[in-house]
Amino acid sequence: MSIFSRVFFVCAVLSGVLLHGAEFPPRQKPLPVAEFYKHFEQVPTGRDMGPKFSPGVYLGTAGSGSEYNSLTLGWGASGVLWSKPAAIVYIRENRFSFKYFEKYPVFVLSWYTKKDMQAVLKIFGRKSGRDTDKEKLSGFTPVETPDGGVTYLQAQKVVICRKMLRQRVPAEFLPEKLRPGLGRDGLVHIQYTGEVLSVWVRKKAEARVSSEAERELKAVLLRNLKGMQDKNLELALTDIDEGPIKENNKRMMQMLFDRYDLTYKILDFKVISADKDTAVIEVTQETRKINGPAFGDNVSTALHTLKKRPSGWKFAGSKIKSIKML
């Protein structure tokens, strides 16, 4: 691992210095389950799961924090099996998600607002995880769920299930009008019946981040960026949390200032979540070299975690979502 990838991301990516050929995970690592609890609250499951499965298309996700995939689902049912609330989904054998539904015991179903349905249909519904980073294209933020599954912070409703029955649905069992399209290649659907472990909805009390908090967080980002642009070490370090993380950044920033002249441009900024103690922001930034040795101009997107200290918001950690070399 290069020295650049071992330091705080505000230094490594906000400075834009990344080595050519650096490898990044093809899929975004989900946020920890603690973030899930901040955004969702559990509601009673009940014996009648029918209302949970309407209206229309939803997402099914199988896997774990280390590997997962999501796809759109339209077929489904709910009810009671073996005295347990149950959800039924159907996955065709040629879908990329099939191997994850086969491998992992937990799958997660999620529903979205009309605003997010365009991404659900156009990206999760039309593109394959074999060759597409759906999270990057959609802007959806994956997060671990209780019981080890994965879903997205944008969800409005989440149903967590554990497989308890698997069975094949041969093509001859399909309605006649579906057989020409779905039955001609000999592949079948697999029916997964899962025990509904829990049902979650977005917290009613979760309001939009206040405009004041958004302004404060953006000001911190811009101040850090100005320190990097002006090669002002004191200013660049002002908003980085105390401790080893600050010392590491101090050494790295000084090295960068000595070697490079860089220019920076914020392309997008959004607050993912914020409470009185912790905030998560998503930043897309363009970084280009003016002078210096070999360097990869890039556009990067990252999630930055900030902690509220007596002196204000401080960068405490960062995670790469994507990077594109220019």
C-alpha positions in Angstrom: 0.0 0.0 0.0 1.4 3.4 -0.9 2.1 6.0 1.7 -0.6 8.2 0.2 -3.3 5.6 1.1 -2.2 5.4 4.7 -3.0 9.0 5.7 -6.1 10.9 6.4 -8.2 11.2 3.3 -8.5 15.0 3.5 -4.8 15.1 2.9 -4.6 12.2 0.3 -7.6 12.9 -1.8 -8.5 16.5 -1.1 -5.0 17.2 -2.1 -5.5 15.0 -5.1 -2.2 13.2 -4.9 -3.0 9.6 -5.9 -0.6 7.2 -7.7 -1.4 6.0 -11.2 -2.8 2.5 -11.1 -4.0 2.6 -7.5 -6.6 -0.1 -6.9 -9.9 0.7 -5.2 -12.6 -1.7 -4.3 -15.0 -2.2 -7.2 -17.9 -1.7 -4.8 -18.3 0.9 -2.1 -17.9 -0.5 1.4 -21.1 0.0 3.4 -21.3 2.4 6.4 -21.4 0.6 9.7 -24.6 -0.5 11.3 -24.4 2.4 13.7 -25.3 4.7 10.8 -28.4 2.5 10.1 -29.7 3.1 13.6 -29.4 6.8 13.2 -31.7 6.9 10.2 -34.2 4.1 10.8 -36.5 3.0 13.6 -38.0 -0.5 14.0 -41.7 -0.9 13.7 -43.9 -4.0 14.7 -43.7 -6.7 12.1 -47.1 -8.2 12.7 -48.5 -11.3 11.0 -49.9 -9.6 7.9 -46.9 -8.4 5.8 -49.0 -7.6 2.8 -49.1 -3.8 3.2 -45.3 -3.8 3.4 -45.0 -5.0 -0.2 -46.8 -2.2 -2.0 -46.6 -0.3 -4.2 -44.7 -1.6 -7.2 -41.0 -2.2 -7.7 -38.5 -2.5 -4.8 -34.9 -3.5 -4.2 -33.6 -6.8 -3.0 -30.0 -6.9 -1.6 -28.1 -10.0 -0.6 -24.5 -10.3 0.7 -22.5 -8.8 3.5 -20.3 -5.8 4.2 -17.5 -7.3 2.1 -19.5 -8.3 -1.0 -23.1 -7.6 -2.0 -25.4 -6.8 -4.9 -28.8 -5.3 -5.4 -31.5 -5.7 -8.1 -35.0 -4.6 -8.7 -37.9 -6.9 -7.8 -41.5 -6.8 -8.9 -42.7 -10.3 -8.0 -43.2 -11.1 -4.4 -45.6 -12.2 -1.7 -46.0 -12.3 2.0 -47.8 -14.2 4.6 -47.1 -16.7 7.4 -45.0 -19.9 7.2 -44.3 -22.2 10.1 -46.0 -19.6 12.4 -43.5 -17.0 11.3 -44.1 -13.8 9.3 -42.6 -14.5 5.8 -41.6 -12.7 2.7 -41.2 -14.4 -0.7 -39.1 -13.2 -3.6 -38.1 -14.7 -6.9 -34.6 -14.5 -8.4 -33.8 -15.8 -11.9 -30.7 -18.0 -12.2 -28.9 -15.7 -14.7 -29.1 -12.6 -12.5 -25.8 -11.5 -11.0 -27.5 -11.2 -7.6 -28.4 -14.9 -7.7 -25.0 -16.1 -6.3 -25.4 -13.7 -3.3 -28.9 -14.9 -2.6 -27.6 -18.5 -2.8 -24.5 -17.8 -0.6 -25.8 -15.6 2.2 -28.5 -16.4 4.8 -29.9 -12.9 5.1 -31.5 -10.7 2.3 -32.9 -7.2 2.6 -35.8 -5.6 0.8 -36.2 -1.9 0.6 -38.6 0.7 -0.8 -37.9 4.3 -2.1 -39.6 7.6 -2.7 -40.8 8.7 -6.1 -37.7 10.9 -6.3 -35.3 8.0 -6.0 -37.3 5.6 -8.1 -35.6 6.9 -11.3 -32.2 5.6 -10.0 -33.8 2.4 -8.9 -35.4 1.7 -12.3 -32.7 3.0 -14.6 -29.6 1.8 -12.7 -30.5 -1.1 -10.4 -33.2 -2.3 -12.9 -31.3 -2.1 -16.2 -27.6 -2.5 -15.3 -25.7 -5.5 -14.0 -23.4 -5.6 -11.0 -21.1 -7.8 -13.1 -19.7 -4.7 -14.8 -21.4 -1.7 -13.2 -20.8 0.1 -9.9 -24.5 0.8 -9.2 -23.8 2.7 -6.0 -21.5 5.1 -7.8 -24.0 5.7 -10.6 -27.0 6.1 -8.4 -25.4 8.0 -5.6 -27.0 5.6 -3.1 -25.1 5.1 0.1 -24.8 1.5 1.3 -25.1 0.7 5.0 -24.9 -2.4 7.0 -28.2 -3.6 8.7 -28.9 -5.5 11.9 -28.4 -9.2 11.3 -25.5 -8.7 8.8 -27.3 -7.5 5.6 -26.9 -4.4 3.5 -29.3 -1.7 2.3 -29.2 2.0 1.4 -29.5 5.2 3.5 -32.0 6.5 0.9 -34.5 3.8 1.7 -37.9 4.7 3.2 -38.8 1.2 4.3 -36.5 -1.8 5.0 -37.5 -5.4 5.6 -34.7 -7.8 6.9 -35.2 -11.5 6.1 -33.5 -14.8 6.8 -33.9 -17.6 4.3 -35.9 -20.6 5.6 -37.1 -22.2 2.3 -35.6 -22.4 -1.2 -37.3 -24.0 -4.2 -37.1 -24.0 -8.0 -39.9 -22.6 -10.1 -39.6 -24.5 -13.5 -40.7 -22.6 -16.6 -43.7 -24.9 -17.1 -45.2 -23.4 -13.9 -45.1 -19.9 -15.4 -48.2 -18.4 -16.9 -48.5 -19.2 -20.6 -48.0 -15.6 -21.7 -44.6 -15.4 -19.8 -43.1 -18.6 -21.2 -41.9 -17.2 -24.5 -39.7 -14.6 -22.8 -38.8 -16.3 -19.5 -38.9 -20.0 -20.3 -37.2 -20.3 -23.7 -33.6 -20.5 -22.4 -34.3 -23.3 -19.9 -33.4 -21.1 -16.9 -35.7 -21.0 -13.9 -36.6 -18.7 -11.1 -35.7 -19.6 -7.6 -38.2 -18.8 -4.9 -36.7 -17.7 -1.6 -39.0 -17.6 1.4 -37.5 -15.6 4.3 -38.5 -15.2 7.9 -39.1 -11.5 8.4 -36.7 -10.7 11.2 -37.5 -7.0 11.5 -39.1 -4.1 9.7 -37.7 -0.5 9.7 -38.9 2.8 8.5 -37.1 6.2 8.2 -37.3 8.0 11.5 -40.2 10.4 11.6 -38.2 12.8 13.7 -35.4 12.9 11.2 -35.7 16.4 9.7 -33.6 17.9 7.0 -30.2 19.1 8.1 -30.6 22.7 9.1 -29.3 25.3 6.7 -27.1 26.6 9.5 -25.4 23.3 10.0 -25.0 22.9 6.3 -23.3 26.3 6.1 -21.0 25.4 9.0 -19.9 22.1 7.5 -19.3 23.6 4.0 -17.3 26.4 5.6 -15.0 23.9 7.3 -14.5 22.0 4.0 -13.7 25.2 2.1 -11.3 26.5 4.8 -9.4 23.2 4.7 -9.3 23.4 0.9 -8.0 27.0 1.0 -5.2 26.0 3.3 -4.2 23.3 0.8 -4.5 25.7 -2.2 -2.5 28.4 -0.5 0.0 26.0 1.0 -0.9 27.4 4.4 -0.1 24.5 6.8 -1.6 26.1 9.8 -4.9 26.9 8.1 -5.1 23.4 6.4 -4.6 21.7 9.8 -7.1 24.0 11.7 -10.1 21.7 11.1 -8.5 18.3 11.5 -9.1 16.5 14.8 -6.4 16.3 17.4 -4.2 13.3 17.9 -2.0 11.1 15.6 -4.3 11.8 12.7 -3.3 15.5 12.8 0.4 14.7 13.1 0.3 12.4 10.1 -1.4 15.0 8.1 1.1 17.7 9.1 4.0 15.6 7.8 2.2 14.6 4.6 0.9 18.1 3.8 4.4 19.6 4.2 5.7 17.0 1.8 3.0 17.8 -0.7 3.5 21.6 -0.4 7.2 21.1 -1.1 6.7 18.9 -4.3 3.5 20.1 -5.9 1.4 23.1 -7.0 -2.2 21.9 -7.3 -5.5 23.5 -8.1 -8.8 22.3 -6.6 -12.5 22.6 -7.5 -15.5 21.4 -5.6 -18.0 19.9 -8.0 -20.6 18.7 -5.5 -21.3 18.9 -1.8 -24.1 17.3 0.3 -24.7 16.6 3.9 -25.6 12.9 4.3 -26.4 13.1 8.0 -25.8 15.4 11.0 -26.7 15.5 14.6 -25.3 17.4 17.6 -22.1 15.3 17.7 -21.4 13.8 14.3 -21.9 14.7 10.7 -21.2 12.9 7.4 -20.7 14.9 4.2 -20.2 13.7 0.6 -17.8 15.7 -1.5 -16.9 15.5 -5.2 -13.8 17.3 -6.1 -11.6 17.9 -9.1 -7.8 18.1 -8.5 -5.3 19.1 -11.2 -1.5 19.6 -11.2 0.0 23.0 -12.1 3.6 22.1 -11.4 5.5 19.2 -9.9 6.5 15.6 -10.7 4.3 12.9 -12.2 0.7 13.2 -10.9 -2.7 11.9 -11.8 -5.3 14.6 -12.3 -8.6 13.2 -11.0 -12.2 13.7 -9.9 -12.9 12.0 -6.5 -15.9 11.5 -4.4 -15.6 10.7 -0.7 -17.5 10.5 2.5 -16.0 12.6 5.3 -17.0 12.1 9.0 -16.7 15.2 11.2 -17.0 15.4 15.0 -18.3 18.5 16.9 -15.6 19.7 19.3 -15.7 22.8 21.6 -13.9 24.8 18.9 -16.2 23.6 16.0 -16.5 20.8 13.5 -13.3 18.7 12.9 -12.5 16.1 10.2 -12.2 12.7 12.0 -12.2 10.2 9.1 -12.8 9.7 5.4 -13.7 6.9 3.0 -13.3 6.9 -0.8 -16.5 6.3 -2.8 -15.0 6.6 -6.3 -12.1 8.2 -8.2 -11.8 8.9 -11.9 -8.5 9.7 -13.5 -8.6 12.6 -16.0 
